[in-house]
């Protein structure tokens, strides 16, 4: 029996090693294997372990795996329903991609209500896995991040007198998409299965998907189709709740816009608790008008990553803004009752990668993973 058990372990370890080859990989350890054992059947793990880095058609994957196309199609469809594989239609056929850990099967697991796994158990396993330092560093990356922070749009007119770029406006990003999907926030859903309640009482369905990403999520039952107007309405609601906009870090055709709370979101929690960042800040920064400040502390209270503290001043308590870590989300300025905090342009502006291909290529290059190539998608 020992050789059978070892053969099974080898299949899942091979899958783990394959997942770790992605631009944002998944460092291999026993906690990752425990997650994979629960999400993948053994046959799915075998198929996943042989998946190429570049997107491929059914016949190409059949040639690699040695599985007949009809049988393989059933396996891939089942994997896609669980969010383990992404299938994208193209004029010359359907291309398949093995979903990475993030943004990928972690989110896909908690963007639905699966019957094949225990979500409470999965929440604990993912939490334990993400706490490994090497996992955090892999997700954080180096110079190029997966996320960019988008400032509250109603603050922009007061922040700049010159042209505001399209990628700086959440409403423009949504309008350019032509519509998308609304789904469950994976982080908030995961937290709920750990007995945690959102401090902002934010609902679960705040995750905005756009473009082809939305089409796939809707097709696979992980999001509800939404018009531009419906997405804009949700955007307004999330700002009233005090959620932070974290958008796909690309100029053209971003795939998602998360609306995040500091208590549940892994990105914001890492920034707050460990001062490690997997999102770029916006091109804006808070500016304090000291003469108008009453020292109420609302800005410090509302900052999602504790970048603002109250210090003693000759006038009393005054906000002290750590501009080195501030995300520029605008939540502090929106919460200021006396409008003594406004948002201004940073001295150096950051421009996102042109598209997903450039973003992932940059990340791969920075991690010495240049065998990666996105291919025709």
C-alpha positions as CSV (number, residue, x, y, z in Angstrom):
1,X,0.0,0.0,0.0
2,X,2.9,2.3,0.7
3,X,3.8,2.7,-2.9
4,X,0.2,3.6,-3.8
5,X,0.1,6.3,-1.1
6,X,3.4,7.7,-2.3
7,X,2.2,7.8,-5.9
8,X,-0.8,9.8,-4.8
9,X,1.4,12.2,-2.8
10,X,3.7,12.6,-5.8
11,X,0.7,13.6,-8.0
12,X,-0.3,16.4,-5.6
13,X,3.2,17.5,-5.1
14,X,3.7,17.7,-8.8
15,X,0.6,19.9,-9.0
16,X,1.9,22.1,-6.2
17,X,5.3,22.5,-8.0
18,X,3.4,23.4,-11.2
19,X,1.3,26.1,-9.4
20,X,4.5,27.6,-8.0
21,X,5.8,28.2,-11.5
22,X,3.2,30.9,-12.1
23,X,4.3,34.5,-12.0
24,X,2.6,34.7,-8.6
25,X,3.4,31.3,-7.4
26,X,2.4,29.1,-4.5
27,X,5.4,28.1,-2.3
28,X,5.1,24.4,-1.7
29,X,4.6,23.2,1.9
30,X,2.3,20.7,3.8
31,X,-0.4,23.4,4.2
32,X,-0.6,23.9,0.5
33,X,-0.8,20.2,-0.1
34,X,-3.6,20.0,2.5
35,X,-5.5,22.6,0.5
36,X,-4.9,20.8,-2.8
37,X,-6.1,17.5,-1.4
38,X,-9.4,19.0,-0.7
39,X,-10.0,21.0,-3.8
40,X,-8.7,18.6,-6.5
41,X,-9.6,15.0,-7.1
42,X,-6.6,12.8,-7.8
43,X,-7.4,12.8,-11.5
44,X,-7.8,16.6,-11.6
45,X,-4.5,16.9,-9.7
46,X,-2.8,14.8,-12.4
47,X,-4.2,16.9,-15.2
48,X,-3.3,20.1,-13.4
49,X,0.3,19.0,-12.8
50,X,0.8,18.5,-16.5
51,X,-0.8,21.8,-17.5
52,X,1.4,24.1,-19.6
53,X,2.2,27.6,-18.6
54,X,0.8,29.1,-21.8
55,X,-3.0,28.8,-22.5
56,X,-3.8,25.7,-24.7
57,X,-6.7,24.1,-26.5
58,X,-8.3,20.8,-25.5
59,X,-6.5,18.8,-28.2
60,X,-3.1,20.2,-27.1
61,X,-3.7,19.3,-23.4
62,X,-5.0,15.9,-24.5
63,X,-1.7,15.3,-26.3
64,X,0.3,16.3,-23.2
65,X,-1.8,14.2,-20.7
66,X,-2.6,11.2,-22.9
67,X,-6.2,11.5,-22.0
68,X,-8.9,11.1,-24.6
69,X,-10.6,14.4,-25.5
70,X,-14.1,13.5,-24.4
71,X,-12.9,12.3,-21.0
72,X,-10.6,15.3,-20.6
73,X,-13.4,17.8,-21.6
74,X,-15.5,16.5,-18.7
75,X,-12.6,16.8,-16.2
76,X,-11.8,20.3,-17.4
77,X,-15.4,21.4,-17.2
78,X,-15.6,20.1,-13.6
79,X,-12.4,21.9,-12.7
80,X,-13.7,25.1,-14.3
81,X,-16.9,24.8,-12.2
82,X,-14.7,24.7,-9.1
83,X,-12.6,27.6,-10.3
84,X,-9.5,25.5,-10.8
85,X,-9.3,26.0,-14.5
86,X,-10.3,29.1,-16.6
87,X,-11.7,28.4,-20.0
88,X,-11.8,31.3,-22.5
89,X,-13.5,31.0,-25.9
90,X,-11.6,32.3,-28.9
91,X,-12.3,32.3,-32.6
92,X,-10.1,29.2,-33.1
93,X,-11.5,27.3,-30.1
94,X,-11.5,27.3,-26.3
95,X,-8.3,27.9,-24.5
96,X,-7.7,26.6,-21.0
97,X,-5.5,28.1,-18.2
98,X,-4.7,26.5,-14.9
99,X,-6.0,28.9,-12.3
100,X,-3.2,30.2,-10.0
101,X,-3.5,30.5,-6.2
102,X,-4.2,34.3,-6.4
103,X,-5.9,35.8,-8.2
104,X,-7.4,32.4,-8.8
105,X,-8.7,29.4,-6.9
106,X,-8.5,31.0,-3.5
107,X,-11.0,33.6,-4.6
108,X,-13.0,31.2,-6.7
109,X,-13.5,28.9,-3.7
110,X,-15.0,31.6,-1.6
111,X,-16.9,33.4,-4.4
112,X,-19.4,30.6,-4.5
113,X,-21.1,28.2,-2.0
114,X,-19.5,24.9,-2.9
115,X,-20.8,21.5,-1.9
116,X,-17.6,19.6,-2.4
117,X,-15.6,21.2,0.4
118,X,-16.1,22.4,4.0
119,X,-15.7,26.2,3.8
120,X,-14.9,26.6,7.5
121,X,-12.0,24.1,7.2
122,X,-10.9,25.7,3.9
123,X,-10.9,29.2,5.6
124,X,-8.6,27.9,8.4
125,X,-6.3,26.1,5.9
126,X,-5.9,29.2,3.6
127,X,-5.4,31.4,6.7
128,X,-2.6,29.1,7.9
129,X,-1.0,28.9,4.5
130,X,-1.0,32.7,4.0
131,X,0.7,33.2,7.3
132,X,3.9,31.5,6.1
133,X,6.4,34.3,5.4
134,X,7.6,32.9,2.1
135,X,4.0,32.8,0.9
136,X,3.4,36.4,1.9
137,X,6.5,37.5,0.1
138,X,5.5,35.5,-3.1
139,X,2.1,37.3,-3.2
140,X,3.6,40.7,-2.4
141,X,6.1,40.4,-5.2
142,X,8.6,43.1,-5.9
143,X,8.2,46.3,-8.0
144,X,5.0,45.3,-9.9
145,X,1.9,44.5,-7.8
146,X,-1.3,42.8,-8.8
147,X,-3.5,45.6,-7.3
148,X,-3.6,49.4,-7.6
149,X,-5.5,51.6,-5.2
150,X,-8.2,53.8,-6.7
151,X,-9.1,57.0,-4.7
152,X,-12.7,58.0,-4.0
153,X,-13.8,59.8,-7.1
154,X,-15.8,62.5,-5.4
155,X,-12.5,63.8,-4.0
156,X,-10.8,64.2,-7.3
157,X,-12.1,67.6,-8.3
158,X,-10.7,69.1,-5.1
159,X,-7.4,67.3,-5.5
160,X,-6.3,68.4,-9.0
161,X,-6.8,71.2,-11.4
162,X,-5.3,69.4,-14.3
163,X,-6.4,66.4,-16.4
164,X,-7.3,63.3,-14.4
165,X,-6.3,60.1,-16.2
166,X,-8.9,57.4,-17.0
167,X,-7.2,54.8,-14.8
168,X,-7.5,57.1,-11.8
169,X,-11.3,57.2,-12.0
170,X,-13.3,54.1,-10.9
171,X,-16.4,55.3,-12.8
172,X,-14.5,55.6,-16.1
173,X,-13.0,52.1,-15.6
174,X,-16.5,50.7,-15.2
175,X,-18.0,52.6,-18.1
176,X,-15.2,51.5,-20.4
177,X,-15.9,47.9,-19.5
178,X,-19.4,48.1,-20.8
179,X,-20.7,46.2,-17.8
180,X,-19.5,43.2,-15.8
181,X,-20.5,41.1,-12.8
182,X,-21.1,41.4,-9.1
183,X,-20.0,38.6,-6.9
184,X,-19.2,37.6,-3.3
185,X,-16.1,39.1,-1.7
186,X,-13.9,36.1,-1.1
187,X,-12.1,37.6,1.9
188,X,-15.3,38.6,3.7
189,X,-16.9,35.3,2.9
190,X,-13.8,33.5,4.3
191,X,-13.8,35.6,7.4
192,X,-17.5,34.8,8.0
193,X,-16.7,31.1,8.1
194,X,-14.1,31.8,10.8
195,X,-16.8,33.5,13.0
196,X,-15.6,37.0,12.2
197,X,-18.0,39.9,11.5
198,X,-17.1,42.8,9.2
199,X,-16.5,45.9,11.3
200,X,-18.2,48.0,8.7
201,X,-21.1,45.7,8.3
202,X,-20.4,45.5,4.6
203,X,-22.4,43.0,2.6
204,X,-20.8,40.0,0.9
205,X,-21.7,40.9,-2.7
206,X,-19.3,43.8,-3.3
207,X,-16.8,42.2,-5.7
208,X,-16.9,43.8,-9.2
209,X,-15.6,41.9,-12.2
210,X,-15.1,43.4,-15.6
211,X,-14.7,42.3,-19.2
212,X,-13.8,38.7,-20.0
213,X,-13.1,38.0,-16.4
214,X,-16.7,38.9,-15.6
215,X,-18.0,36.8,-18.5
216,X,-16.2,33.8,-17.2
217,X,-17.4,34.3,-13.6
218,X,-21.0,34.7,-14.7
219,X,-20.8,31.7,-17.0
220,X,-19.5,29.6,-14.1
221,X,-22.0,30.8,-11.6
222,X,-19.6,32.8,-9.5
223,X,-21.0,36.3,-10.2
224,X,-24.3,37.9,-11.4
225,X,-24.3,39.8,-14.7
226,X,-24.5,43.6,-14.0
227,X,-25.0,46.6,-16.2
228,X,-22.8,49.7,-16.0
229,X,-25.5,51.5,-14.0
230,X,-25.7,48.7,-11.5
231,X,-21.9,48.6,-11.1
232,X,-21.8,52.4,-10.6
233,X,-24.6,52.1,-8.0
234,X,-22.6,49.5,-6.2
235,X,-19.5,51.7,-6.4
236,X,-21.4,54.6,-4.7
237,X,-22.7,52.2,-2.0
238,X,-19.2,50.9,-1.2
239,X,-17.8,54.4,-0.8
240,X,-20.7,55.2,1.7
241,X,-19.7,52.1,3.6
242,X,-16.1,53.2,3.7
243,X,-14.7,50.4,1.6
244,X,-11.4,50.8,-0.3
245,X,-11.2,50.3,-4.1
246,X,-8.4,47.9,-5.1
247,X,-8.4,47.5,-8.9
248,X,-6.5,45.2,-11.3
249,X,-3.2,47.0,-11.9
250,X,-3.4,47.5,-15.6
251,X,-4.3,50.4,-17.9
252,X,-6.4,48.5,-20.4
253,X,-9.3,46.0,-19.7
254,X,-8.8,45.5,-16.0
255,X,-10.5,42.3,-14.9
256,X,-11.7,43.2,-11.4
257,X,-12.3,46.0,-8.9
258,X,-12.4,44.8,-5.3
259,X,-14.2,46.9,-2.6
260,X,-12.3,46.0,0.6
261,X,-12.6,46.4,4.3
262,X,-9.6,46.7,6.5
263,X,-10.8,43.9,8.8
264,X,-11.3,41.1,6.3
265,X,-9.2,41.9,3.2
266,X,-5.9,40.1,3.1
267,X,-4.2,42.9,1.2
268,X,-5.3,45.6,3.7
269,X,-4.6,43.4,6.7
270,X,-1.1,42.7,5.6
271,X,-0.5,46.4,5.1
272,X,-1.9,47.3,8.5
273,X,-0.5,44.5,10.6
274,X,2.9,43.7,8.9
275,X,3.5,46.8,6.7
276,X,3.8,44.7,3.7
277,X,2.1,45.8,0.5
278,X,0.6,44.0,-2.5
279,X,-1.1,47.0,-3.9
280,X,0.3,50.2,-5.4
281,X,-0.9,53.4,-3.8
282,X,-3.0,55.8,-5.8
283,X,-1.4,59.0,-7.3
284,X,-3.0,61.0,-4.5
285,X,-2.0,61.8,-0.9
286,X,-3.8,63.5,2.0
287,X,-2.9,67.1,2.7
288,X,-3.8,68.6,6.1
289,X,-5.0,72.2,6.7
290,X,-3.8,72.5,10.3
291,X,-5.7,75.7,11.0
292,X,-9.1,74.1,10.2
293,X,-8.4,70.8,12.0
294,X,-10.3,70.2,15.2
295,X,-8.3,67.1,16.2
296,X,-11.4,64.9,16.3
297,X,-9.4,61.8,15.1
298,X,-11.9,60.7,12.5
299,X,-9.2,60.4,9.9
300,X,-7.1,58.1,12.1
301,X,-10.1,56.1,13.1
302,X,-11.1,55.5,9.5
303,X,-7.7,54.8,7.9
304,X,-7.9,51.1,6.9
305,X,-4.1,50.5,7.5
306,X,-3.4,52.8,10.4
307,X,-1.3,55.1,8.4
308,X,-2.6,58.0,10.5
309,X,-2.0,58.5,14.2
310,X,-2.9,61.3,16.5
311,X,0.0,63.3,18.0
312,X,0.2,66.0,20.6
313,X,0.6,69.5,19.2
314,X,0.5,73.0,20.6
315,X,-3.1,73.1,19.3
316,X,-3.9,69.7,20.9
317,X,-4.2,66.4,19.2
318,X,-3.3,66.6,15.5
319,X,-3.2,63.9,12.7
320,X,0.3,62.6,11.8
321,X,0.1,61.0,8.3
322,X,2.7,58.4,7.4
323,X,3.0,59.3,3.7
324,X,5.5,56.5,3.1
325,X,2.8,53.9,3.5
326,X,-0.4,55.8,2.8
327,X,-2.5,54.1,0.1
328,X,-4.1,57.3,-1.1
329,X,-7.6,55.7,-1.0
330,X,-9.2,58.9,0.3
331,X,-11.2,57.3,3.1
332,X,-9.7,59.7,5.6
333,X,-10.6,62.8,3.7
334,X,-14.1,61.5,3.1
335,X,-14.5,61.0,6.8
336,X,-13.2,64.4,7.9
337,X,-16.1,66.4,9.2
338,X,-14.4,69.8,8.8
339,X,-12.9,69.2,5.3
340,X,-9.5,69.9,6.8
341,X,-8.1,66.9,5.0
342,X,-8.0,67.1,1.2
343,X,-6.3,64.9,-1.4
344,X,-3.5,66.2,-3.5
345,X,-1.3,64.9,-6.3
346,X,1.8,62.9,-5.4
347,X,5.1,64.4,-6.7
348,X,5.8,61.3,-8.7
349,X,3.0,59.6,-10.6
350,X,2.8,55.9,-11.2
351,X,1.5,54.5,-14.4
352,X,0.2,50.8,-14.4
353,X,1.3,48.2,-16.9
354,X,-0.5,48.5,-20.3
355,X,-2.3,45.2,-20.0
356,X,-2.4,41.8,-18.3
357,X,0.4,40.5,-20.5
358,X,2.8,43.3,-19.6
359,X,1.8,43.0,-15.9
360,X,2.5,39.3,-15.7
361,X,5.6,39.5,-17.8
362,X,7.0,42.2,-15.4
363,X,6.2,40.1,-12.4
364,X,7.8,37.1,-13.9
365,X,10.9,39.0,-14.9
366,X,11.2,40.4,-11.4
367,X,11.1,36.9,-10.0
368,X,13.4,35.3,-12.6
369,X,10.5,33.3,-14.0
370,X,10.9,34.3,-17.6
371,X,9.9,30.9,-18.9
372,X,6.4,32.3,-18.3
373,X,4.5,33.6,-21.4
374,X,0.9,34.5,-21.4
375,X,0.2,33.4,-25.0
376,X,-2.9,34.2,-27.1
377,X,-5.1,35.3,-24.2
